[in-house]
Amino acid sequence: MGYIMDLRNFVGSSPLIMVGSCVLIFNQAGQLLLQRRTDSNDWGTIGGSLELGESLEEAAARELYEEAGLVAESFKFITIISGKDMYYKYPHGDEIYNVMAIYEAQNVHGNPKVNDNESHELKYFSLEEPIENLNPFTKHYLRRAGYIVKW
């Protein structure tokens, strides 16, 4: 988050437009990999903001490795989500409006492991049952990506 952190030095906690990528990773059983985040302590998707000069797909690959220690052979682009529903205020006060590219990782290699300080843990979840303490954007991402979420 170097670029965003640099901007924060100038604007403080004021709202920023943050462009990034979200990665949906499914195991053989069709379960979705989520991370329990250190900043909000809820369960959310793997992803984050772009760094200068980085493409959306490059950000997806970087975030997948940084946050879960995984590498994907390719990424299937699903959609871009933006607008007033993508507003978020972090627990420490920073405000953002997300513009998020949603990708599904294809042919993923490695075993999920916490690989940075952004996660407490990683875990696969079934989409058949409600997920307690789910990040507010994750359900939105899944629905916009066309996954049937029954809860």
LOPANU-561766 format. One record per residue: residue in three letters; residue number from 1; x, y, z of N, C-alpha, C, O in turn. Coordinates in Angstrom, 3 decimals. Each point is the difference from the previous one (the first is absolute). Layout:
<rec ALA; NUM; <X; Y; Z>; <X; Y; Z>; <X; Y; Z>; <X; Y; Z>>;
...
***
This chain:
<rec MET; 1; <0.826; -1.196; 0.000>; <-0.826; 1.196; 0.000>; <0.867; 1.255; 0.000>; <-0.424; 1.026; 0.532>>;
<rec GLY; 2; <1.603; -1.073; -1.102>; <0.896; 1.148; -0.012>; <-0.619; 1.247; -0.603>; <0.079; 1.076; 0.593>>;
<rec TYR; 3; <-0.691; -1.199; -1.756>; <-0.575; 1.156; -0.681>; <-1.111; 0.640; 0.832>; <-0.025; 1.219; 0.174>>;
<rec ILE; 4; <-0.887; -2.034; 0.334>; <-1.105; 0.525; 0.805>; <0.533; 0.627; 1.279>; <-0.471; 1.060; 0.412>>;
<rec MET; 5; <1.443; -1.700; 0.218>; <0.584; 0.553; 1.225>; <0.679; 1.336; -0.281>; <-0.077; 0.917; 0.818>>;
<rec ASP; 6; <0.739; -0.800; -1.964>; <0.613; 1.277; -0.374>; <-1.066; 1.081; -0.154>; <0.191; 1.126; 0.459>>;
<rec LEU; 7; <-1.316; -1.461; -1.103>; <-1.094; 0.971; -0.144>; <-0.559; 0.415; 1.356>; <-0.343; 1.164; 0.210>>;
<rec ARG; 8; <0.254; -2.111; 0.696>; <-0.536; 0.285; 1.339>; <0.830; 1.053; 0.722>; <-0.532; 0.735; 0.833>>;
<rec ASN; 9; <1.827; -0.646; -1.137>; <0.841; 1.036; 0.605>; <-0.457; 1.396; -0.381>; <0.256; 0.958; 0.728>>;
<rec PHE; 10; <-0.934; -0.836; -1.870>; <-0.474; 1.292; -0.467>; <-1.446; 0.280; 0.379>; <-0.346; 1.134; 0.333>>;
<rec VAL; 11; <-0.503; -2.159; -0.381>; <-1.444; 0.225; 0.182>; <-0.543; -0.505; 1.322>; <-1.178; 0.196; 0.298>>;
<rec GLY; 12; <2.007; -0.836; 0.493>; <-0.485; -0.534; 1.271>; <-1.016; -1.105; -0.248>; <0.192; -0.846; -0.874>>;
<rec SER; 13; <-1.274; 0.858; 1.647>; <-1.026; -1.048; -0.101>; <-1.108; 0.319; -0.990>; <-0.936; -0.786; -0.147>>;
<rec SER; 14; <1.022; 1.932; -0.542>; <-1.034; 0.391; -0.962>; <-0.227; -1.084; -1.040>; <0.909; -0.777; -0.294>>;
<rec PRO; 15; <-2.125; 0.717; -0.272>; <-0.302; -1.044; -0.990>; <0.928; 0.042; -1.214>; <0.284; 1.065; -0.548>>;
<rec LEU; 16; <0.179; -2.239; 0.147>; <0.790; -0.186; -1.211>; <-0.724; -0.987; -0.904>; <-0.736; -0.866; 0.473>>;
<rec ILE; 17; <0.951; 1.003; -1.779>; <-0.429; -1.032; -0.934>; <1.149; -0.994; -0.067>; <1.117; 0.351; -0.381>>;
<rec MET; 18; <-1.400; -1.588; 0.754>; <1.035; -1.033; 0.033>; <-0.338; -1.071; -1.030>; <-1.043; -0.648; 0.081>>;
<rec VAL; 19; <1.928; 0.472; -1.041>; <-0.177; -0.997; -1.053>; <0.793; -1.249; 0.382>; <1.165; 0.078; 0.393>>;
<rec GLY; 20; <-1.825; -1.230; -0.518>; <0.688; -1.222; 0.374>; <-0.607; -1.229; -0.639>; <-0.883; 0.080; -0.855>>;
<rec SER; 21; <1.387; -1.220; 1.298>; <-0.447; -1.297; -0.497>; <-0.379; -0.897; 1.164>; <0.610; 0.034; 1.069>>;
<rec CYS; 22; <-1.628; -0.832; -1.308>; <-0.469; -1.004; 0.947>; <0.138; -1.349; -0.699>; <-0.309; -0.128; -1.185>>;
<rec VAL; 23; <0.776; -0.879; 1.929>; <0.221; -1.316; -0.592>; <-0.882; -1.027; 0.702>; <0.053; -0.152; 1.220>>;
<rec LEU; 24; <-0.856; -0.541; -2.000>; <-0.813; -1.097; 0.508>; <0.757; -1.289; -0.270>; <0.356; -0.297; -1.141>>;
<rec ILE; 25; <-0.109; -0.473; 2.211>; <0.746; -1.244; -0.100>; <-0.888; -1.114; 0.529>; <-0.421; 0.032; 1.156>>;
<rec PHE; 26; <0.135; -1.010; -1.995>; <-0.842; -1.135; 0.385>; <0.837; -1.273; 0.028>; <0.870; -0.206; -0.847>>;
<rec ASN; 27; <-1.147; -0.648; 1.840>; <0.660; -1.299; 0.048>; <-0.804; -1.013; -0.816>; <-1.004; 0.357; -0.618>>;
<rec GLN; 28; <1.442; -1.620; 0.616>; <-0.664; -1.051; -0.780>; <-1.449; -0.215; 0.427>; <-0.826; -0.426; -0.807>>;
<rec ALA; 29; <0.515; 0.717; 2.063>; <-1.360; -0.181; 0.530>; <-0.888; 1.212; -0.267>; <-1.158; 0.026; 0.417>>;
<rec GLY; 30; <1.694; 0.974; -1.107>; <-0.784; 1.196; -0.293>; <-0.076; 0.988; 1.147>; <-0.833; 0.906; -0.018>>;
<rec GLN; 31; <1.686; -1.067; 1.011>; <0.022; 0.924; 1.134>; <0.896; 1.196; -0.327>; <0.993; -0.120; -0.718>>;
<rec LEU; 32; <-1.373; 1.271; 1.266>; <0.706; 1.256; -0.244>; <1.020; 0.262; 1.099>; <-0.314; -0.116; 1.185>>;
<rec LEU; 33; <1.541; 0.469; -1.578>; <1.041; 0.361; 0.960>; <-0.207; 1.438; 0.460>; <-0.094; 0.915; -0.818>>;
<rec LEU; 34; <0.026; -0.724; 2.129>; <-0.118; 1.326; 0.593>; <1.101; 0.200; 1.027>; <0.562; -0.957; 0.533>>;
<rec GLN; 35; <-0.270; 2.220; -0.269>; <0.972; 0.347; 1.024>; <-0.702; 0.742; 1.132>; <-0.884; 0.821; -0.242>>;
<rec ARG; 36; <1.281; -1.113; 1.477>; <-0.481; 0.805; 1.129>; <0.984; 1.141; 0.146>; <1.150; -0.192; 0.396>>;
<rec ARG; 37; <-1.621; 1.375; -0.720>; <0.842; 1.189; -0.124>; <0.454; 0.532; 1.354>; <-0.735; -0.073; 0.985>>;
<rec THR; 38; <1.950; 0.608; -0.947>; <0.505; 0.574; 1.242>; <-0.568; 1.385; 0.273>; <-0.097; 0.401; 1.160>>;
<rec ASP; 39; <-0.284; 0.346; -2.205>; <-0.490; 1.366; 0.222>; <-1.449; 0.042; 0.483>; <-0.357; 0.870; 0.794>>;
<rec SER; 40; <-0.475; -1.787; -1.258>; <-1.424; 0.025; 0.348>; <-0.462; -1.278; 0.717>; <-1.124; -0.068; 0.498>>;
<rec ASN; 41; <1.995; -0.931; -0.453>; <-0.262; -1.273; 0.667>; <-1.193; -0.756; -0.586>; <-0.566; -0.866; 0.667>>;
<rec ASP; 42; <0.179; 1.178; -1.898>; <-1.073; -0.734; -0.662>; <0.582; -0.837; -1.133>; <1.180; 0.118; -0.331>>;
<rec TRP; 43; <-2.024; -0.968; -0.262>; <0.421; -0.876; -1.088>; <-0.236; 0.682; -1.334>; <-1.112; 0.451; -0.276>>;
<rec GLY; 44; <2.137; -0.368; -0.553>; <-0.128; 0.638; -1.306>; <0.839; -0.689; -1.053>; <0.783; -0.904; 0.289>>;
<rec THR; 45; <-0.966; 1.350; -1.504>; <0.722; -0.569; -1.132>; <1.451; 0.467; -0.006>; <0.358; 0.971; 0.667>>;
<rec ILE; 46; <0.454; -1.666; -1.418>; <1.383; 0.385; -0.241>; <-0.029; 1.152; -0.998>; <-0.739; -0.050; -0.983>>;
<rec GLY; 47; <1.529; 1.080; 1.226>; <0.057; 1.104; -0.951>; <0.574; 1.249; 0.613>; <0.322; 0.044; 1.187>>;
<rec GLY; 48; <-0.199; 0.976; -2.019>; <0.531; 1.265; 0.479>; <0.159; 0.995; -1.127>; <-0.408; -0.243; -1.136>>;
<rec SER; 49; <1.009; 1.368; 1.475>; <0.095; 1.122; -0.937>; <1.200; -0.128; -0.935>; <0.974; -0.700; 0.277>>;
<rec LEU; 50; <-1.094; 1.409; -1.396>; <1.071; 0.043; -0.990>; <1.177; 0.802; 0.528>; <-0.163; 0.942; 0.775>>;
<rec GLU; 51; <1.341; -1.333; -1.208>; <1.192; 0.818; 0.175>; <0.252; 0.717; -1.329>; <-0.516; -0.421; -1.036>>;
<rec LEU; 52; <1.296; 1.486; 1.057>; <0.275; 0.768; -1.216>; <0.562; -0.902; -1.103>; <0.910; -0.794; 0.240>>;
<rec GLY; 53; <-1.460; 0.925; -1.443>; <0.468; -0.744; -1.155>; <-0.475; -1.434; -0.084>; <0.368; -0.719; -0.929>>;
<rec GLU; 54; <-1.172; 0.292; 1.875>; <-0.442; -1.385; 0.066>; <-1.351; -0.162; -0.697>; <-0.864; 0.870; 0.109>>;
<rec SER; 55; <0.683; -1.973; -0.820>; <-1.302; -0.296; -0.601>; <-0.903; -0.643; 1.051>; <0.472; -0.441; 1.048>>;
<rec LEU; 56; <-1.764; 0.391; -1.334>; <-0.944; -0.644; 0.912>; <0.334; -1.479; 0.191>; <-0.062; -0.514; 1.117>>;
<rec GLU; 57; <0.412; -0.163; -2.197>; <0.348; -1.417; 0.091>; <1.309; -0.204; 0.764>; <0.127; -0.957; 0.764>>;
<rec GLU; 58; <0.839; 1.843; -0.963>; <1.248; -0.085; 0.767>; <-0.266; 0.190; 1.490>; <0.601; -0.678; 0.833>>;
<rec ALA; 59; <-1.505; 1.603; -0.499>; <-0.353; 0.211; 1.404>; <-0.668; -1.247; 0.574>; <0.263; -0.374; 1.143>>;
<rec ALA; 60; <-1.126; -0.270; -1.930>; <-0.653; -1.229; 0.453>; <1.046; -1.071; 0.316>; <-0.074; -0.654; 1.040>>;
<rec ALA; 61; <1.040; 0.477; -1.932>; <1.049; -1.009; 0.206>; <0.850; 0.341; 1.222>; <0.312; -0.876; 0.806>>;
<rec ARG; 62; <0.057; 2.139; -0.671>; <0.825; 0.421; 1.137>; <-0.733; -0.209; 1.314>; <0.563; -0.548; 0.948>>;
<rec GLU; 63; <-1.815; 0.981; -0.889>; <-0.781; -0.139; 1.226>; <-0.227; -1.464; 0.358>; <0.046; -0.364; 1.175>>;
<rec LEU; 64; <-0.291; -0.477; -2.174>; <-0.192; -1.426; 0.244>; <1.237; -0.599; 0.668>; <-0.112; -0.784; 0.942>>;
<rec TYR; 65; <1.287; 1.158; -1.437>; <1.229; -0.522; 0.596>; <0.269; 0.649; 1.364>; <0.306; -0.695; 0.969>>;
<rec GLU; 66; <-0.420; 2.016; -0.897>; <0.302; 0.694; 1.261>; <-0.903; -0.444; 1.142>; <0.467; -0.183; 1.124>>;
<rec GLU; 67; <-1.748; 0.010; -1.401>; <-0.954; -0.269; 1.067>; <-0.237; -1.484; 0.256>; <-0.438; -0.368; 1.090>>;
<rec ALA; 68; <0.715; -0.488; -2.062>; <-0.310; -1.424; 0.187>; <1.117; -0.947; -0.427>; <-0.138; -1.214; 0.150>>;
<rec GLY; 69; <1.252; 1.749; -0.685>; <1.094; -0.863; -0.422>; <-0.335; -0.873; -1.191>; <0.634; -1.038; -0.192>>;
<rec LEU; 70; <-1.612; 1.426; -0.616>; <-0.457; -0.796; -1.139>; <0.371; 0.659; -1.320>; <0.179; 1.215; -0.080>>;
<rec VAL; 71; <-0.067; -2.042; -0.951>; <0.277; 0.469; -1.356>; <-1.044; -0.613; -0.926>; <-0.268; -1.200; 0.066>>;
<rec ALA; 72; <-0.321; 2.027; -0.931>; <-0.976; -0.480; -0.981>; <0.622; 0.046; -1.394>; <0.764; 0.910; -0.323>>;
<rec GLU; 73; <-1.102; -1.904; -0.493>; <0.487; -0.011; -1.384>; <-0.641; 1.112; -0.813>; <0.621; 0.553; -0.908>>;
<rec SER; 74; <-1.880; -0.225; 1.239>; <-0.688; 1.078; -0.710>; <-1.141; 0.519; 0.866>; <-0.331; -0.569; 1.041>>;
<rec PHE; 75; <-0.255; 1.665; -1.504>; <-1.114; 0.623; 0.700>; <-1.134; 0.242; -0.986>; <0.213; 0.550; -1.080>>;
<rec LYS; 76; <-1.404; -0.957; 1.453>; <-1.185; 0.235; -0.819>; <-0.650; 1.288; 0.493>; <-0.424; 0.089; 1.153>>;
<rec PHE; 77; <0.350; 0.913; -2.037>; <-0.636; 1.266; 0.361>; <-1.506; -0.218; 0.106>; <-0.611; -0.590; -0.891>>;
<rec ILE; 78; <0.016; 1.068; 1.983>; <-1.436; -0.159; 0.225>; <-0.741; 1.308; -0.239>; <-0.894; 0.053; -0.845>>;
<rec THR; 79; <1.248; 1.012; 1.577>; <-0.696; 1.284; -0.118>; <0.768; 1.081; 0.742>; <0.965; -0.281; 0.711>>;
<rec ILE; 80; <-1.402; 1.509; -0.883>; <0.497; 1.136; 0.789>; <-1.178; 0.557; 0.779>; <-1.097; 0.158; -0.535>>;
<rec ILE; 81; <1.338; 0.136; 1.806>; <-1.035; 0.552; 0.874>; <0.473; 1.359; 0.500>; <1.148; 0.153; 0.417>>;
<rec SER; 82; <-2.045; 0.836; -0.462>; <0.317; 1.336; 0.498>; <-1.292; 0.684; 0.428>; <-1.086; -0.563; -0.136>>;
<rec GLY; 83; <1.211; 1.764; 0.648>; <-1.176; 0.785; 0.356>; <-0.155; 0.211; 1.488>; <0.855; -0.391; 0.795>>;
<rec LYS; 84; <-1.972; 1.022; -0.429>; <-0.202; 0.385; 1.400>; <-0.074; -1.200; 0.940>; <0.320; 0.126; 1.182>>;
<rec ASP; 85; <-0.737; -1.290; -1.689>; <-0.057; -1.201; 0.841>; <1.383; -0.539; 0.344>; <0.127; -0.889; 0.843>>;
<rec MET; 86; <0.892; 1.409; -1.475>; <1.365; -0.467; 0.238>; <0.755; 0.892; 0.986>; <1.223; -0.087; 0.108>>;
<rec TYR; 87; <-1.946; 0.936; 0.606>; <0.602; 0.822; 1.056>; <0.334; -0.871; 1.197>; <-0.759; -0.901; 0.357>>;
<rec TYR; 88; <1.908; 1.180; 0.266>; <0.393; -0.734; 1.201>; <0.800; 0.926; 0.911>; <0.842; 0.773; -0.456>>;
<rec LYS; 89; <-1.121; -0.870; 1.736>; <0.782; 0.722; 1.001>; <0.689; -1.044; 0.866>; <-0.656; -0.776; 0.694>>;
<rec TYR; 90; <1.983; 0.763; -0.741>; <0.785; -0.944; 0.789>; <-0.149; 0.307; 1.487>; <-0.289; 1.138; 0.370>>;
<rec PRO; 91; <0.481; -2.130; 0.477>; <-0.113; 0.215; 1.440>; <0.893; 1.135; 0.518>; <-0.344; 0.644; 0.991>>;
<rec HIS; 92; <1.483; -0.392; -1.644>; <0.901; 1.068; 0.448>; <-0.363; 1.370; -0.584>; <0.670; 0.992; 0.288>>;
<rec GLY; 93; <-1.742; -0.932; -1.119>; <-0.510; 1.284; -0.467>; <0.219; 0.345; -1.455>; <-0.678; 0.894; -0.508>>;
<rec ASP; 94; <1.591; -1.555; -0.195>; <0.210; 0.298; -1.420>; <-1.251; -0.359; -0.790>; <-0.631; -1.028; 0.244>>;
<rec GLU; 95; <0.276; 1.907; -1.211>; <-1.187; -0.218; -0.826>; <0.407; -0.219; -1.449>; <0.923; 0.637; -0.507>>;
<rec ILE; 96; <-1.637; -1.560; -0.154>; <0.266; -0.280; -1.413>; <-1.296; -0.261; -0.757>; <-1.017; -0.383; 0.578>>;
<rec TYR; 97; <1.084; 0.601; -1.873>; <-0.993; -0.472; -0.956>; <0.757; -0.966; -0.900>; <0.870; 0.409; -0.768>>;
<rec ASN; 98; <-1.204; -1.691; 0.865>; <0.682; -1.033; -0.770>; <-0.470; -0.039; -1.448>; <-1.189; 0.155; -0.281>>;
<rec VAL; 99; <2.117; -0.359; -0.620>; <-0.259; -0.419; -1.370>; <0.725; -1.333; -0.094>; <1.230; -0.044; -0.041>>;
<rec MET; 100; <-1.990; -1.039; 0.007>; <0.594; -1.322; 0.182>; <-0.237; -0.890; -1.209>; <-1.138; -0.212; -0.420>>;
<rec ALA; 101; <2.233; -0.308; -0.135>; <-0.067; -1.007; -1.062>; <-0.044; -1.363; 0.677>; <0.845; -0.309; 0.840>>;
<rec ILE; 102; <-1.832; -0.507; -1.205>; <-0.166; -1.324; 0.589>; <0.552; -1.044; -0.972>; <-0.375; -0.040; -1.172>>;
<rec TYR; 103; <1.270; -0.797; 1.682>; <0.595; -1.083; -0.781>; <-0.234; -1.322; 0.713>; <-0.123; -0.044; 1.224>>;
<rec GLU; 104; <0.063; -1.028; -1.998>; <0.025; -1.344; 0.563>; <1.336; -0.624; -0.376>; <0.359; -0.057; -1.176>>;
<rec ALA; 105; <0.369; -0.409; 2.175>; <1.296; -0.639; -0.238>; <-0.210; -1.362; -0.653>; <-0.877; -0.763; 0.407>>;
<rec GLN; 106; <1.678; 0.465; -1.411>; <-0.084; -1.259; -0.735>; <1.280; -0.796; 0.231>; <1.099; 0.554; -0.020>>;
<rec ASN; 107; <-1.252; -1.877; 0.244>; <1.152; -0.890; 0.183>; <0.966; 0.544; 1.049>; <1.130; 0.383; -0.305>>;
<rec VAL; 108; <-1.598; -0.361; 1.526>; <0.757; 0.566; 1.119>; <0.965; -1.040; 0.554>; <-0.351; -1.167; 0.174>>;
<rec HIS; 109; <1.575; 1.613; 0.098>; <1.050; -0.861; 0.533>; <0.425; 0.475; 1.388>; <0.067; 1.197; 0.278>>;
<rec GLY; 110; <0.216; -2.172; 0.580>; <0.474; 0.295; 1.346>; <-1.056; -0.313; 1.036>; <-1.141; -0.322; -0.332>>;
<rec ASN; 111; <1.529; 0.420; 1.578>; <-0.905; -0.184; 1.122>; <-0.214; 1.339; 0.671>; <0.967; 0.697; 0.307>>;
<rec PRO; 112; <-2.227; -0.319; -0.069>; <-0.251; 1.309; 0.604>; <0.688; 0.139; 1.353>; <-0.118; -0.860; 0.873>>;
<rec LYS; 113; <0.836; 1.964; -0.726>; <0.624; 0.301; 1.284>; <0.052; 1.515; 0.168>; <0.181; 0.736; -0.970>>;
<rec VAL; 114; <-0.337; -0.286; 2.190>; <0.117; 1.431; 0.272>; <1.420; 0.402; -0.353>; <0.968; -0.547; 0.527>>;
<rec ASN; 115; <-0.861; 1.506; -1.421>; <1.299; 0.353; -0.570>; <0.379; 1.450; 0.284>; <1.058; 0.457; -0.432>>;
<rec ASP; 116; <-1.911; 0.269; 1.153>; <0.292; 1.397; 0.327>; <-0.726; 0.366; 1.290>; <-0.556; -0.866; 0.676>>;
<rec ASN; 117; <0.564; 2.135; -0.345>; <-0.637; 0.442; 1.249>; <-1.436; 0.481; -0.197>; <-0.565; 0.625; 0.897>>;
<rec GLU; 118; <-0.033; -0.904; -2.052>; <-1.368; 0.448; -0.263>; <-1.051; -1.029; 0.400>; <-1.194; 0.299; -0.010>>;
<rec SER; 119; <1.629; -1.518; 0.364>; <-0.946; -1.069; 0.328>; <0.361; -0.645; 1.330>; <1.169; -0.146; 0.355>>;
<rec HIS; 120; <-2.230; -0.239; 0.373>; <0.178; -0.849; 1.177>; <0.030; -1.464; -0.421>; <0.787; -0.796; 0.512>>;
<rec GLU; 121; <-1.668; 0.458; -1.462>; <-0.091; -1.389; -0.454>; <-0.682; -0.055; -1.355>; <-0.644; 0.957; -0.429>>;
<rec LEU; 122; <0.795; -2.094; -0.236>; <-0.644; -0.290; -1.281>; <-0.842; -1.250; 0.178>; <0.378; -0.926; 0.717>>;
<rec LYS; 123; <-1.536; 0.913; -1.386>; <-0.882; -1.153; 0.151>; <-0.940; -0.069; -1.205>; <-0.423; 1.028; -0.528>>;
<rec TYR; 124; <0.101; -2.262; 0.098>; <-0.981; -0.204; -1.058>; <-1.396; -0.078; 0.611>; <-0.196; -0.594; 1.060>>;
<rec PHE; 125; <-0.780; 1.212; -1.755>; <-1.387; 0.015; 0.449>; <-0.923; -0.476; -1.114>; <0.223; 0.286; -1.176>>;
<rec SER; 126; <-1.255; -1.010; 1.566>; <-1.049; -0.389; -0.927>; <-0.897; 1.208; -0.253>; <-0.247; 0.794; 0.908>>;
<rec LEU; 127; <-0.233; -0.658; -2.124>; <-0.950; 1.080; -0.315>; <-1.434; -0.431; 0.279>; <-0.941; 0.757; -0.236>>;
<rec GLU; 128; <0.783; -1.972; 0.737>; <-1.334; -0.527; 0.304>; <-0.523; 0.493; 1.345>; <-1.209; -0.014; 0.231>>;
<rec GLU; 129; <2.094; 0.447; 0.653>; <-0.405; 0.417; 1.339>; <0.517; 1.403; 0.292>; <1.047; 0.397; -0.512>>;
<rec PRO; 130; <-1.779; 0.355; 1.335>; <0.470; 1.350; 0.361>; <1.381; -0.043; 0.646>; <0.336; -0.944; 0.715>>;
<rec ILE; 131; <0.449; 1.970; -0.974>; <1.334; 0.122; 0.569>; <-0.061; 1.097; 1.057>; <-0.266; 1.164; -0.299>>;
<rec GLU; 132; <0.517; -1.563; 1.536>; <-0.053; 0.940; 1.109>; <1.144; 1.011; -0.113>; <1.129; -0.359; -0.334>>;
<rec ASN; 133; <-1.439; 1.623; 0.617>; <0.985; 1.082; 0.017>; <0.625; 0.223; -1.383>; <1.215; 0.153; -0.126>>;
<rec LEU; 134; <-2.053; -0.138; -0.893>; <0.451; 0.177; -1.381>; <0.185; 1.482; -0.308>; <-0.838; 0.825; 0.365>>;
<rec ASN; 135; <1.932; -0.492; -1.034>; <0.263; 1.366; -0.443>; <-1.164; 0.469; -0.872>; <-0.507; -0.779; -0.806>>;
<rec PRO; 136; <0.072; 2.036; 0.949>; <-1.190; 0.458; -0.735>; <0.108; -0.087; -1.519>; <-1.026; -0.089; -0.674>>;
<rec PHE; 137; <2.224; 0.112; 0.120>; <0.145; -0.029; -1.454>; <-0.024; -1.407; -0.582>; <-0.357; -0.169; -1.166>>;
<rec THR; 138; <0.722; -0.834; 1.938>; <0.165; -1.343; -0.548>; <-1.289; -0.545; -0.597>; <0.018; -0.539; -1.107>>;
<rec LYS; 139; <-1.128; 0.666; 1.810>; <-1.283; -0.471; -0.530>; <-0.355; 0.762; -1.285>; <-0.497; -0.583; -0.964>>;
<rec HIS; 140; <0.760; 1.883; 0.971>; <-0.243; 0.842; -1.179>; <0.849; -0.483; -1.182>; <-0.503; -0.112; -1.118>>;
<rec TYR; 141; <1.785; -0.174; 1.361>; <0.893; -0.496; -1.059>; <-0.534; -1.298; -0.593>; <-0.049; -0.168; -1.218>>;
<rec LEU; 142; <-0.350; -0.746; 2.097>; <-0.476; -1.308; -0.460>; <-1.261; 0.126; -0.839>; <-0.115; -0.632; -1.049>>;
<rec ARG; 143; <-0.819; 1.435; 1.500>; <-1.248; 0.178; -0.762>; <0.262; 0.636; -1.349>; <-0.541; -0.440; -1.015>>;
<rec ARG; 144; <1.378; 1.483; 0.999>; <0.312; 0.665; -1.264>; <0.777; -0.916; -0.941>; <-0.066; 0.153; -1.219>>;
<rec ALA; 145; <0.800; -1.104; 1.792>; <0.748; -0.962; -0.803>; <-0.884; -1.128; -0.518>; <0.449; -0.825; -0.795>>;
<rec GLY; 146; <-1.712; 0.785; 1.244>; <-0.938; -0.997; -0.501>; <-0.095; -1.258; 0.832>; <-0.655; -0.958; -0.408>>;
<rec TYR; 147; <1.285; 0.936; 1.551>; <-0.101; -1.169; 0.871>; <-1.285; 0.069; 0.783>; <-0.408; 1.067; 0.459>>;
<rec ILE; 148; <-0.226; -2.206; -0.308>; <-1.254; -0.057; 0.735>; <0.329; -0.117; 1.487>; <0.572; -0.989; 0.458>>;
<rec VAL; 149; <-0.952; 2.025; 0.272>; <0.197; 0.024; 1.438>; <-1.388; -0.061; 0.622>; <-0.798; 0.921; -0.175>>;
<rec LYS; 150; <0.508; -1.984; 0.890>; <-1.347; -0.233; 0.509>; <-0.289; 0.701; 1.315>; <-1.109; -0.119; 0.521>>;
<rec TRP; 151; <2.055; 0.832; 0.023>; <-0.192; 0.628; 1.291>; <0.034; 1.500; -0.098>; <-0.148; 0.688; 1.010>>;
***
